[in-house]
Amino acid sequence: MSGFSLSDLEKIVAERGSQGDSASSWTAKLFSAGIDRAGKKLGEEAVETVIAAVRGDRAELVSESADLLYHLLVVLAISGVPLSDVLAELERRTARSGVAEKASRAGA
């Protein structure tokens, strides 16, 4: 297994988004198009990921999951939300059962 991480991808997304040429970089193109376009792409990738999972197509699920994670990081970067904030929230949620955590959000 490689040492590549979501943190590595987060750095690449930030660099390409802020310094890339939108004519040659998909990331730069998404950044320049703004949150509406990036959010739409994230939604499309989420649907494609679910379809691959339901079909039981492992290779497609891996590919679509990579697309989904990439587009999530783009949306987070455009929104100014670091991945560390999301990971901290996940860590906080794992301190109790998923049922209790979900119940705590029901009234929110």
N, C-alpha and C positions, 0 to 999 in steps of 0.2 A: 504494500500500500504506500502511496506517495505521501509526502509531507504537506501537500497542498491543503489549504483550509478555506473556510468561508471568510476568515479574516484576510487571507491573501487575496481572495476575489474582491472583497470590499475595497481594498487598496487599489487594485487594478481598475475597478469601476470608477472610483473617485478620480484617479489620474486621467483616465481616458475621457471621462465626462467633463472635466474642467479644462483639459489641455488638448483633447483630441480634435481632429478635423471631421466635421459631420459628413463630409463627402466620402471619407474612407473608414470612419468608425461608427458602428451601430450604436455604441454607448454614447458617443458625442451627439449623434443624431437624436437619440431619445432625450438626452439632457436638453438639447436646444428646442425640442418639441414640447417639453414641459410635462408636468405631472399628469395632465389629462391623458396624453398619449401613452406615457409610461404605465399609468394605472390600467388603461385599456389592455395593453400588452400583458400585464400581470394577470388580469382576469382571463384573457384568452389562454394563457399558459396553464392557469389553474384548471380550466375546463379540459384542456387537452391531457393534463396529467390524470385527472379523474377518469376520463375515457380510456386511457391506456391501462389504468388499474382495473377498471371494470372488465375490460376485454381480456385481462390476464396476460397482456403482452409485456413481458419483463424488459426486453430491450427498449421498447418504446417508453415504458414507464421510467427507466433510467434516463433516457434522453430528455423526456418532457420534464422530469424532476429537475434536471440540470437547468433547463430553460426557466423553470419556475423560480428556482433559487436565484439565478442571475437577475431576472426581472424584479424580484423582491428587493434585492440589494440596490438595484437602480432606483426603485421607488423610495426606498429608505434614504438613499444618498440625496436625491432631489429634495426630499422632505426635511433633510437635516437631522435625521435620526440615525445615530450610530448603531451598528450591529450589537455593540456591547450593551446598549439599553434593552434590546430585545432579549439577549441572553440573560441579563439580570432579571428580567420579568419572568422568563422561563424558570430560572433558578428559584425565584420567590414562589412560583406556583408549585414547584415540586416539593415544597416543605410540607404540603398536606395532600390529602387524596384528591384525585381529579374530580370526584363527585362533590366533595366539600368546596373545592375551588370554584367549580362551575356554579354551584348554588350561591356562592357569595357574589357572583357577577349577575345573577338573575334579576336582582333588584336595581342594579346600576343602570 
